[in-house]
Amino acid sequence: MSDFDAIVIGAGAAGLFCAGQAGQLGLRVLLVDHSERIAEKIRISGGGRANFTNRDLDVRAPQRHFIGDNPNFCRSALSRYTPAQFIALVERHGIAYHEKHKGQLFCDGPSQQIIDMLLAECAAGSVTHWQPCRVDAISRTADSTFHVDTSRGTARAPRVVIATGGLSIPQIGASDFGYRVAAQFGLRVVAPRPALVPLTFGGDAWAPYAGLAGLALPVRIQTGEKKTRMAFLEDLLFTHRGLSGPAVLQISSYWRAGAPITIDFAPDTEIHDALVSAKQRSRKLTANELATLVPSRLADAWVGQLPSLQRPINEAPDRALAELAERVARWQITPSGSEGYKKAEVTAGGVDTRDLSSQTLESTQRGLYFIGEVVDVTGWLGGYNFQWAWASAHACAQAMAAGHTPAL
Ligand SMILES: Cc1cc2nc3c(=O)[nH]c(=O)nc-3n(C[C@H](O)[C@H](O)[C@H](O)COP(=O)(O)OP(=O)(O)OC[C@H]3O[C@@H](n4cnc5c(N)ncnc54)[C@H](O)[C@@H]3O)c2cc1C
């Protein structure tokens, strides 16, 4: 005899949403989380205002904004639970929101409103919530009942949903629990790696640029060979250790160790043409002319590296101007690494989608589901990761309810 119809482990974005939905569909649900505080990642997300979805997600081709070994895996869930549906839920709960940039929707008030909404949805589904509660072991009996041993005792159910997220930000409860459960049940895991993360550069190589810390500007950034090339037009931020800002976070998810990234600091300008024309009409210093096209700190740093350009632009050698233009429009640099899980917004990789159903998120082990960030599906910056959490949770809850016969 089971105590519950489903046990959801991990009460973050995906787990809370799945538990509430499944409960409202008639399942007796237990939701377990080891953290003291509820849904810390939602609370700190979007600078405290939770970028909870993205209106630009293309429901006919949602995979465009996601990466993973099988980019098409996320299509089914994302097209069956859309941003419009989550927005309708947010509106039903009276949460005010606004669009900031490129379809990104944020709460007007604190992100706690989204947590309260998810908790209210769980209450509406009569979800039992054990938190903080440590999970010690999961086992399955011959009659396919899962036993989940916890610090509050053993709970039994025919279904277990793993929603424990990735490795990012261990200081607020992230753990490798989901990958360990996958391995225990013989499922494959795509090696996890930090994504949406600032990139770092080796000490000496970075020395000429360390003085630019704090400088932010719009750039075009790209990485990858012809076939796999990915590019973003976004803001970049120089830091003491390397590069950050939305442009770099986005490209970091595609960057592979040892590969260079290329940055165009003047994406809207034909920089070589502009310098050649300045040479014909101006007697200003080259750095001052360049400063009309890019921020002056950047202009000083770039011109400072070319001794033959320490003079008025009309005296600048053509070859040196061409070299300067090349450096500004196609600066190629190879990161030595990233800031790692301490700073990464998400973890790429995760439970291998070859071992999961894209329709239901059930694994090849009957009754064992994986949803949210623990799966090898990673969204772009801008609300896509939460949308994946909601959509995968929804697909899982629907599937569990469809296969469930309510007790009389
Ligand atoms: C600083 C920051 C800002 C972000 N901002 C945004 C944003 O604005 N928009 C967006 O779309 N995405 C954002 N993200 C990403 C987003 O937060 C995650 O992708 C999303 O929360 C994943 O949902 P999840 O439910 O899979 O995992 P999580 O929300 O991480 O939840 C996992 C839960 O599992 C629990 N858990 C872990 N291990 C165990 C265990 N062993 N036993 C029991 N419980 C366990 C954790 O305590 C946690 O509550 C941000 C991430 C960070 C770090």
The ligand as a Tripos MOL2 file, in Angstrom:
@<TRIPOS>MOLECULE
LIG
   53    58     1     0     0
SMALL
NO_CHARGES

@<TRIPOS>ATOM
      1 C1         21.4060   33.7580   -9.8420 C.3       1 LIG1
      2 C2         20.4270   33.0590  -10.7740 C.ar      1 LIG1
      3 C3         19.4840   33.8000  -11.4530 C.ar      1 LIG1
      4 C4         18.6040   33.1430  -12.3370 C.ar      1 LIG1
      5 N1         17.6740   33.8890  -12.9920 N.ar      1 LIG1
      6 C5         16.8210   33.2830  -13.8460 C.ar      1 LIG1
      7 C6         15.7940   34.0250  -14.4830 C.ar      1 LIG1
      8 O1         15.5900   35.2150  -14.1980 O.2       1 LIG1
      9 N2         15.0170   33.3820  -15.4090 N.ar      1 LIG1
     10 C7         15.1710   32.0330  -15.6850 C.ar      1 LIG1
     11 O2         14.4380   31.5050  -16.5300 O.2       1 LIG1
     12 N3         16.1010   31.3030  -15.0460 N.ar      1 LIG1
     13 C8         16.9140   31.8910  -14.1250 C.ar      1 LIG1
     14 N4         17.8390   31.1310  -13.4760 N.ar      1 LIG1
     15 C9         17.8640   29.6680  -13.7100 C.3       1 LIG1
     16 C10        16.6820   29.0200  -12.9390 C.3       1 LIG1
     17 O3         16.7160   29.4710  -11.6040 O.3       1 LIG1
     18 C11        16.7930   27.5020  -12.9700 C.3       1 LIG1
     19 O4         16.9710   27.0380  -14.2730 O.3       1 LIG1
     20 C12        15.5400   26.8790  -12.3750 C.3       1 LIG1
     21 O5         15.3750   27.2850  -11.0290 O.3       1 LIG1
     22 C13        15.5990   25.3600  -12.4480 C.3       1 LIG1
     23 O6         14.4870   24.8390  -11.8150 O.3       1 LIG1
     24 P1         14.5580   23.4000  -11.1210 P.3       1 LIG1
     25 O7         13.2970   23.2470  -10.3650 O.co2     1 LIG1
     26 O8         14.9550   22.3920  -12.0990 O.co2     1 LIG1
     27 O9         15.7650   23.5150  -10.0860 O.3       1 LIG1
     28 P2         15.8940   24.4710   -8.8080 P.3       1 LIG1
     29 O10        14.9930   25.6400   -8.9270 O.co2     1 LIG1
     30 O11        17.3490   24.6790   -8.6300 O.co2     1 LIG1
     31 O12        15.3370   23.5840   -7.6160 O.3       1 LIG1
     32 C14        15.9790   22.4130   -7.1830 C.3       1 LIG1
     33 C15        15.5170   22.1310   -5.7660 C.3       1 LIG1
     34 O13        16.0050   20.8480   -5.4030 O.3       1 LIG1
     35 C16        16.4750   20.9100   -4.0870 C.3       1 LIG1
     36 N5         17.4650   19.8460   -3.9020 N.ar      1 LIG1
     37 C17        18.6950   19.7460   -4.4670 C.ar      1 LIG1
     38 N6         19.3090   18.6510   -4.0330 N.ar      1 LIG1
     39 C18        18.4610   18.0220   -3.1970 C.ar      1 LIG1
     40 C19        18.5470   16.8360   -2.4150 C.ar      1 LIG1
     41 N7         19.6680   16.0940   -2.4100 N.pl3     1 LIG1
     42 N8         17.4970   16.4910   -1.6380 N.ar      1 LIG1
     43 C20        16.3840   17.2680   -1.5990 C.ar      1 LIG1
     44 N9         16.2430   18.4210   -2.3120 N.ar      1 LIG1
     45 C21        17.2870   18.7840   -3.0970 C.ar      1 LIG1
     46 C22        17.0570   22.3020   -3.9310 C.3       1 LIG1
     47 O14        17.0950   22.7040   -2.5750 O.3       1 LIG1
     48 C23        16.0700   23.1250   -4.7680 C.3       1 LIG1
     49 O15        15.0190   23.6330   -3.9780 O.3       1 LIG1
     50 C24        18.6970   31.7370  -12.5440 C.ar      1 LIG1
     51 C25        19.6390   31.0000  -11.8250 C.ar      1 LIG1
     52 C26        20.4850   31.6350  -10.9290 C.ar      1 LIG1
     53 C27        21.4730   30.8010  -10.1720 C.3       1 LIG1
@<TRIPOS>BOND
     1     1     2 1
     2     2     3 ar
     3     2    52 ar
     4     3     4 ar
     5     4     5 ar
     6     4    50 ar
     7     5     6 ar
     8     6     7 ar
     9     6    13 1
    10     7     8 2
    11     7     9 ar
    12     9    10 ar
    13    10    11 2
    14    10    12 ar
    15    12    13 ar
    16    13    14 ar
    17    14    15 1
    18    14    50 ar
    19    15    16 1
    20    16    17 1
    21    16    18 1
    22    18    19 1
    23    18    20 1
    24    20    21 1
    25    20    22 1
    26    22    23 1
    27    23    24 1
    28    24    25 2
    29    24    26 1
    30    24    27 1
    31    27    28 1
    32    28    29 2
    33    28    30 1
    34    28    31 1
    35    31    32 1
    36    32    33 1
    37    33    34 1
    38    33    48 1
    39    34    35 1
    40    35    36 1
    41    35    46 1
    42    36    37 ar
    43    36    45 ar
    44    37    38 ar
    45    38    39 ar
    46    39    40 ar
    47    39    45 ar
    48    40    41 1
    49    40    42 ar
    50    42    43 ar
    51    43    44 ar
    52    44    45 ar
    53    46    47 1
    54    46    48 1
    55    48    49 1
    56    50    51 ar
    57    51    52 ar
    58    52    53 1
@<TRIPOS>SUBSTRUCTURE
     1 LIG1         1 GROUP 0 **** ****
